[in-house]
């Protein structure tokens, strides 16, 4: 029930359809995705947990699958910088 309320609240605050977005709370996955797709929003479910939202498209699912299969190749420095950028956005944006 809490998730449904959070989703409804997110939809009403930003006027977006969550079905058009992929959400993950995994920072390492979010950083990998953000190297290829823009991070659209950060949904703060509660003070200790956030979800990163990415606009869905036909290539996103393949990228996620490659990530979990350890088949995604990225430049290490770019990946590290992306983690830092996402953390910065996570901790500096207000609710």
Secondary structure, 3 states (H helix, E strand, C coil): CHHHHHHHHHHHHHCCCHHHEEEECCHHHHHHHHCCCCEEEEEEEECCEEEEEEECCCCHHHHHHHHHCCCCCCCHHHHHHHHHHHHHHHHHCCC
